[in-house]
Amino acid sequence: METKVWLVDKNVDNLQSYPQIIESAELLGANQVVAFPTETVYGLGANAKSDEAVKKVFEAKGRPSDNPLIVHIASKEQLIEIVEEIPKKAWKLMAEFWPGPLTLIMKRKPGQLSNIVTAGLDTVAVRMPNHPIALSLIKASGLPIAAPSANTSGKPSPTSAKHVEDDLVGRIAGIVDGGVTGVGVESTVLDCTVDVPVILRPGGVTFEQIEAVIGTVKQDVALKHKDAAPKAPGMKYTHYAPKAPLFLVKGNQAFLQKLVNEKRSDGLKVGVISSTEHQHEYEADYVIAPGSLADLHTVAAGLYDTLRQFDALDADIIFSEMFPESGIGVAVMNRLVKAAGHQTIEGDL
């Protein structure tokens, strides 16, 4: 399959009538699969009403079809078309965070979406992305767009069109290249079908921000226990993993360096994921800093690109510092823990 790539400037006026947007929207209308940028990561978009289109998403990703997808919309009118009921707390959150990196799970309206999108559940995960290209593409297509991250299943999510090309050229109809994404980790997923809403996946909107708007929320037990069954899109299977084994190191820089030295003495190429503050303290084959401890948003924005860089460098093993689990740091550590397969080494020197 030929994969078309359209370069689009997100700052162009009247994006909805831009030729590249119209062409990509027409492909979506023809039940083809098109990757596009959002403010979080690149999404792999398909007509959420069509079984044929949604099946192509799973085929392209190599992703099991028992995993629900997030539906992306561009207006409240689209939401009302696909959702049975909208709780008061959901309205409050939409007023505060939409468009933005917050996905809300609500009761679906029967007959409006492909059952494959919702994995047969009576709920649907919906968000309104805060990216001019994404919004323009959804509006131009006139469709709700089902869109998981635009990567091969299990690999780090894509934050640039090049990442998408590396994984999916020849497997999808098109890629809208809108530059590098901003947030860097996926949206927060919140279950609004229960009295006390539950965070099923941490992301671009923090626990503290949500509680400030609607009061008490809970966090799904699956976020802390690897054997619990998660309910959120994108959380059922191993995600975000680089090719090389990744280990999280709970300890000081000297202990991490000791681990590096041991593996290098065995002849392995060793990589280190570090904060910018500690980047020059390590001697390893590769040291990459996704961002700063002083601003964890920079770590979130650079995390997936960092993991992909290690793949390109052919590292044999990777050790990563831990990052503070506060604010968006919760999402950062959630992704690192998943990428490492819960492998943690603890110690100090």
C-alpha positions as CSV (number, residue, x, y, z in Angstrom):
1,M,0.0,0.0,0.0
2,E,1.2,3.5,-0.8
3,T,1.2,5.8,2.2
4,K,0.7,9.5,1.3
5,V,2.4,12.1,3.5
6,W,0.9,15.6,3.7
7,L,3.0,18.4,5.3
8,V,0.6,20.8,7.0
9,D,1.3,24.0,8.9
10,K,-0.9,24.0,11.9
11,N,-0.9,27.8,12.0
12,V,-2.5,28.2,8.5
13,D,-5.9,29.9,8.5
14,N,-9.0,28.0,7.4
15,L,-7.3,24.6,7.8
16,Q,-10.6,22.8,7.3
17,S,-10.5,23.9,3.6
18,Y,-6.8,23.2,3.1
19,P,-6.3,20.7,0.2
20,Q,-4.3,18.3,2.3
21,I,-6.9,18.2,5.0
22,I,-9.7,17.7,2.5
23,E,-7.8,14.8,0.8
24,S,-7.0,13.1,4.1
25,A,-10.7,13.6,5.2
26,E,-11.9,12.0,2.0
27,L,-9.8,8.9,2.7
28,L,-11.3,8.7,6.2
29,G,-14.7,8.9,4.6
30,A,-13.7,6.0,2.3
31,N,-12.9,3.9,5.4
32,Q,-9.2,4.2,5.0
33,V,-6.7,4.8,7.9
34,V,-4.9,8.1,8.3
35,A,-2.4,9.2,11.0
36,F,-2.6,12.7,12.3
37,P,-1.2,14.9,15.1
38,T,-2.9,15.7,18.3
39,E,-1.5,17.7,21.2
40,T,-0.6,14.4,23.0
41,V,0.8,11.9,20.4
42,Y,0.0,11.1,16.8
43,G,-3.3,9.2,16.4
44,L,-4.2,6.5,13.9
45,G,-7.6,7.6,12.7
46,A,-10.5,5.7,11.2
47,N,-14.3,6.2,10.8
48,A,-15.6,5.1,14.2
49,K,-18.9,4.1,12.7
50,S,-17.4,1.5,10.3
51,D,-16.3,-2.0,11.2
52,E,-14.3,-2.1,8.0
53,A,-12.4,1.0,8.8
54,V,-11.7,0.1,12.5
55,K,-10.5,-3.4,11.6
56,K,-7.8,-1.7,9.4
57,V,-6.6,0.2,12.5
58,F,-6.0,-3.1,14.4
59,E,-4.4,-4.7,11.4
60,A,-2.0,-1.8,10.9
61,K,-1.0,-1.7,14.5
62,G,-0.9,-5.5,15.1
63,R,-3.1,-4.8,18.1
64,P,-5.6,-7.3,19.6
65,S,-9.2,-6.2,18.8
66,D,-10.5,-6.8,22.3
67,N,-9.0,-3.4,23.3
68,P,-11.3,-0.4,23.1
69,L,-10.4,2.7,21.2
70,I,-10.8,6.4,22.0
71,V,-13.2,8.3,19.8
72,H,-12.1,11.8,18.8
73,I,-14.7,14.5,18.2
74,A,-14.7,18.2,17.3
75,S,-18.0,19.4,18.7
76,K,-20.5,18.8,21.6
77,E,-23.0,18.0,18.9
78,Q,-20.9,15.0,17.9
79,L,-20.8,13.9,21.5
80,I,-24.5,14.0,21.9
81,E,-24.9,11.8,18.8
82,I,-22.8,9.0,20.3
83,V,-23.3,9.2,24.1
84,E,-26.5,8.1,25.9
85,E,-26.1,10.3,29.0
86,I,-23.7,13.0,30.0
87,P,-23.2,13.2,33.8
88,K,-23.0,16.7,35.4
89,K,-19.4,16.1,36.4
90,A,-18.5,15.3,32.8
91,W,-20.0,18.6,31.7
92,K,-17.9,20.5,34.3
93,L,-14.7,18.7,33.1
94,M,-15.5,19.4,29.4
95,A,-16.0,23.1,30.2
96,E,-12.6,23.2,31.9
97,F,-10.4,20.8,29.8
98,W,-12.0,20.4,26.4
99,P,-10.5,20.7,23.9
100,G,-7.5,19.0,25.7
101,P,-5.8,15.8,26.8
102,L,-8.7,14.4,28.9
103,T,-10.7,11.3,27.7
104,L,-14.1,10.7,29.4
105,I,-15.8,7.3,29.5
106,M,-19.6,7.5,29.3
107,K,-22.5,5.3,28.3
108,R,-22.6,4.9,24.6
109,K,-25.7,5.4,22.5
110,P,-26.7,2.1,20.7
111,G,-26.2,1.8,17.0
112,Q,-24.0,4.9,16.5
113,L,-20.6,3.4,16.6
114,S,-18.8,0.2,15.5
115,N,-19.0,-2.4,18.2
116,I,-15.3,-3.0,17.6
117,V,-14.5,0.5,18.7
118,T,-15.9,-0.2,22.2
119,A,-14.8,-3.8,22.3
120,G,-18.4,-4.7,22.8
121,L,-18.8,-2.6,26.0
122,D,-21.8,-0.4,26.7
123,T,-19.4,2.5,27.3
124,V,-17.3,4.7,25.0
125,A,-14.2,6.7,25.6
126,V,-14.4,10.1,24.0
127,R,-12.2,13.2,23.8
128,M,-11.9,16.5,21.9
129,P,-8.2,17.0,21.0
130,N,-6.6,20.4,21.4
131,H,-4.8,20.6,18.0
132,P,-5.9,22.6,15.0
133,I,-5.1,19.9,12.5
134,A,-6.9,17.2,14.4
135,L,-10.0,19.3,14.9
136,S,-10.0,20.5,11.2
137,L,-9.6,16.9,10.0
138,I,-12.5,15.6,12.2
139,K,-14.7,18.5,11.0
140,A,-13.8,18.0,7.3
141,S,-14.6,14.3,7.5
142,G,-17.9,14.9,9.3
143,L,-17.2,11.7,11.3
144,P,-16.3,10.7,14.8
145,I,-12.8,9.3,14.5
146,A,-11.5,6.3,16.4
147,A,-7.8,6.8,17.0
148,P,-5.3,4.9,19.1
149,S,-1.7,6.0,19.0
150,A,-0.1,5.7,15.5
151,N,2.6,3.1,16.3
152,T,3.1,-0.6,16.0
153,S,1.5,-2.2,19.0
154,G,3.8,-2.3,22.0
155,K,6.3,0.3,20.7
156,P,6.8,3.8,22.1
157,S,4.0,6.1,21.0
158,P,4.8,8.5,18.2
159,T,5.4,12.2,18.9
160,S,6.4,13.1,15.3
161,A,5.4,12.1,11.8
162,K,8.8,10.4,11.4
163,H,8.0,8.0,14.2
164,V,4.8,7.1,12.4
165,E,6.6,6.6,9.1
166,D,9.2,4.3,10.9
167,D,6.4,2.1,12.1
168,L,3.5,2.2,9.6
169,V,4.6,3.3,6.0
170,G,3.1,0.9,3.6
171,R,0.4,-0.2,6.1
172,I,-1.8,2.8,6.2
173,A,-3.3,5.2,3.5
174,G,-1.8,8.5,4.8
175,I,0.1,10.5,7.4
176,V,-0.7,14.2,8.1
177,D,2.7,15.7,9.2
178,G,1.9,18.6,11.5
179,G,5.3,18.6,13.3
180,V,6.2,17.5,16.8
181,T,3.4,17.1,19.4
182,G,3.4,19.1,22.6
183,V,2.2,17.1,25.7
184,G,4.1,14.0,24.7
185,V,2.1,11.4,26.7
186,E,-1.4,10.3,26.0
187,S,-4.6,11.8,27.4
188,T,-5.8,11.1,30.9
189,V,-8.7,8.5,30.8
190,L,-11.5,9.1,33.4
191,D,-14.5,6.8,34.0
192,C,-17.5,9.0,34.5
193,T,-20.0,6.2,34.6
194,V,-19.6,5.8,38.4
195,D,-20.6,8.1,41.3
196,V,-16.9,8.7,42.2
197,P,-15.1,9.0,38.8
198,V,-12.0,6.8,38.4
199,I,-8.8,7.6,36.6
200,L,-8.0,4.6,34.5
201,R,-4.9,6.1,32.8
202,P,-2.9,9.1,34.0
203,G,-2.0,11.6,31.3
204,G,-1.9,15.2,30.2
205,V,-4.5,16.4,32.8
206,T,-3.4,15.6,36.3
207,F,-5.2,14.1,39.3
208,E,-5.0,17.4,41.1
209,Q,-6.4,19.4,38.2
210,I,-9.5,17.0,38.0
211,E,-10.1,17.1,41.7
212,A,-10.0,20.9,41.7
213,V,-13.0,20.9,39.3
214,I,-15.2,18.0,40.5
215,G,-14.0,17.0,43.9
216,T,-13.0,13.5,44.9
217,V,-11.8,11.1,42.3
218,K,-10.2,7.6,42.6
219,Q,-7.3,5.9,40.8
220,D,-7.8,2.5,39.3
221,V,-6.0,-0.3,41.2
222,A,-4.6,-1.5,37.9
223,L,-2.3,1.5,37.9
224,K,-0.3,0.2,40.9
225,H,-0.8,-3.6,40.5
226,K,0.6,-5.2,37.3
227,D,-1.7,-8.2,37.5
228,A,-5.0,-6.2,37.9
229,A,-7.1,-6.1,34.7
230,P,-7.1,-2.5,33.4
231,K,-10.3,-1.1,31.7
232,A,-8.9,1.9,29.8
233,P,-8.1,2.1,26.1
234,G,-4.4,1.5,25.5
235,M,-3.7,-0.1,28.9
236,K,-4.5,-3.8,28.5
237,Y,-1.2,-4.9,26.9
238,T,2.5,-4.1,27.2
239,H,3.1,-0.6,25.8
240,Y,5.9,1.9,25.2
241,A,8.7,-0.6,25.3
242,P,12.1,-0.1,23.5
243,K,13.8,-3.0,21.9
244,A,16.4,-3.3,24.7
245,P,15.5,-4.4,28.2
246,L,14.7,-1.4,30.4
247,F,15.2,-1.3,34.1
248,L,14.1,1.5,36.5
249,V,16.7,2.3,39.1
250,K,15.5,3.3,42.6
251,G,18.7,4.7,44.1
252,N,21.3,7.4,43.8
253,Q,23.4,8.2,40.8
254,A,26.4,6.3,42.1
255,F,24.4,3.1,42.3
256,L,23.0,3.5,38.8
257,Q,26.6,4.1,37.5
258,K,27.7,0.9,39.3
259,L,25.0,-1.0,37.3
260,V,26.2,0.6,34.1
261,N,29.8,-0.3,34.8
262,E,28.9,-4.0,35.5
263,K,27.1,-4.4,32.2
264,R,29.8,-2.5,30.2
265,S,32.4,-4.8,31.6
266,D,30.3,-7.7,30.2
267,G,30.7,-6.1,26.7
268,L,27.2,-4.7,26.5
269,K,26.2,-1.3,25.1
270,V,24.5,0.5,27.9
271,G,22.0,3.4,27.8
272,V,20.9,5.7,30.6
273,I,17.7,7.7,30.8
274,S,18.5,10.7,33.0
275,S,17.2,14.1,33.9
276,T,19.0,17.0,32.4
277,E,20.3,17.8,35.9
278,H,22.2,14.5,36.2
279,Q,23.0,14.0,32.5
280,H,26.7,14.7,32.8
281,E,27.2,12.6,35.9
282,Y,27.1,9.3,34.0
283,E,29.6,7.4,31.9
284,A,27.8,5.1,29.6
285,D,27.6,4.3,25.9
286,Y,24.5,6.5,25.6
287,V,23.0,9.0,28.0
288,I,19.8,10.7,26.9
289,A,17.8,13.2,29.0
290,P,14.1,13.7,28.0
291,G,13.8,16.7,30.2
292,S,14.3,18.4,33.5
293,L,13.3,17.6,37.1
294,A,12.4,21.3,37.5
295,D,9.7,20.9,34.8
296,L,8.3,17.4,34.4
297,H,6.3,18.5,31.4
298,T,9.6,18.5,29.5
299,V,10.2,14.9,30.5
300,A,6.7,13.9,29.3
301,A,7.3,15.7,26.0
302,G,10.6,14.0,25.4
303,L,10.0,10.5,26.8
304,Y,8.8,8.6,23.8
305,D,11.4,10.2,21.5
306,T,14.1,9.2,24.0
307,L,12.9,5.5,24.0
308,R,13.0,5.5,20.2
309,Q,16.5,7.0,20.1
310,F,17.8,4.0,22.1
311,D,16.3,1.7,19.4
312,A,18.2,3.6,16.7
313,L,21.4,3.4,18.7
314,D,21.1,-0.4,19.3
315,A,21.5,-0.3,23.0
316,D,21.7,-3.7,24.6
317,I,20.3,-2.6,28.0
318,I,18.9,0.6,29.4
319,F,18.8,1.9,33.0
320,S,16.5,4.8,33.9
321,E,16.3,7.2,36.8
322,M,13.0,7.5,38.6
323,F,11.1,10.7,38.3
324,P,8.9,12.4,40.9
325,E,5.3,11.0,40.9
326,S,3.6,14.4,41.2
327,G,1.5,16.2,38.6
328,I,2.3,14.9,35.1
329,G,5.1,12.9,36.7
330,V,2.5,10.3,37.5
331,A,1.9,9.8,33.8
332,V,5.6,9.8,33.1
333,M,6.3,7.0,35.7
334,N,3.2,5.1,34.5
335,R,4.7,4.9,31.0
336,L,8.2,4.1,32.2
337,V,6.9,1.3,34.5
338,K,5.0,-0.2,31.5
339,A,8.0,0.2,29.2
340,A,10.2,-1.6,31.7
341,G,7.7,-4.4,32.3
342,H,7.7,-3.4,36.0
343,Q,11.4,-4.3,36.3
344,T,13.0,-2.2,39.1
345,I,16.4,-2.4,40.7
346,E,16.8,-0.8,44.2
347,G,19.9,0.1,46.0
348,D,22.3,2.9,47.1
349,L,26.0,3.5,47.5
